[in-house]
Amino acid sequence: MVDSKADQEKEVYTQTFLGLVQSMAAAGMAQLGKIANPITGEVERNLDQAQYSIAMLEMLKKKTEGNLDKDERTILDTVLTNLRMNFVEEAKKDKKAQAEKEAEKAKDESSE
């Protein structure tokens, strides 16, 4: 059976949408320091940029609400959940490192 032009167009849009989501997810994971930057090959971490990538995906979800099929919605939700969980993990690492640094500084000051 030959797909109609509308079906073919829908498939192209679906694949393009999923490619965009996966691209933004990969950028977010790189910004979280979870994977190497594909351009530099280095692991780099920038939580502000990661937060922006998450916000962009949240905006995309809100703007496409009611226009995604079940699979598209599931993939977008899964990507967002994964990025959010990893962001929280990395933010906790920063808070722990900061607390340790402050404790060490207080220890050094008290021993003077």
N, C-alpha and C positions, 0 to 999 in steps of 0.2 A: 504494500500500500504506500502510495506517495504522500508524504506530509504536505499539508497546505502551506502556503507562504506564511500565514499567520503562525502556524505551529513551528516552522523553521525560525521565524523571527523570535518567538518566545524562547526557543532553545538557545539561540545566540545570546539573548538578554540574560537568561539564567546563567549560562557559562561565564558571561562577562561580569555579572554581579558576584558570582562565587569567586572569580579571579580577583576582583577588587577586595572582597572580604579577606581572602587568604593573603593577599599582598599587604593589607593593613595589619593583619594578625602577625605576619612575619616581621613587619617593621616594629610593632609593639614588643614582640619577644626580643628582638635585637636591642631595642631601647631599654628593656629590662635587664639586659646583660645575660639573657638565657641562651642566646645563639649569637654566633659571630655576625658582624655587619657584613652583608654580602658584597659590599663595595670594597671595604678595607681588609676584610678577612680577620679583623680584630674583634674581640669581645669588648663592647663599650656599654656603658650604663648611663642613662639619662632619664631619671624618673619623671621629670617635668614633661619631656617629649613623650614618654610612655603614657602619661596621663592624658595628654592631648590626643594621642592615637585612640585611646579608649573613648574619649569624649566624641571623637569623630565617628566611631562605630556606633555609639549610642545615638547620635544624631541621625545616622543612616537608618538605624532601626526605627526610630520614631517617624522619620519622613517616609519610610516605605511600609509603615504599618497598614495592614489590610491589602497590600499588593504583593505579598510574598506567598509562595506556596509553602507547604508544610516543611519540605526538605530545606528550602532556603532559610526559613525562620529558625529551624533547628540548628543549622550550621552557624548562623549569625549569633544565636543565643549561646551556643557552645563556645564559640570564639570569645565572646564578651565575658562569659563566666571564667574561662581559662585565664584571660588577660587580667581580669580583676583579682582573681585569687593570687596570681603571681605578683601583681603589683603590691598587694597587701603583704605578701611574704617579703618582698624586697624593702618595703617601707619599714617593716619590723626590724629587719637587719640594720637599717640606718639608725633607728631609734636605739637599738641595743648598742651599736658601736658608739653612738653619741653618749649614752649613759656611761659606758665603760671609760670613755675618754674623760668625761667630767669627774668620775670617781678617781681615776688615776691622777688627774690634776689636783683634786682636793687632797688626796693622799700625799702628793709631793709638797703641797703648800703647808700641810700640817706637820710635816717632818722637818721643815726649815727652822 
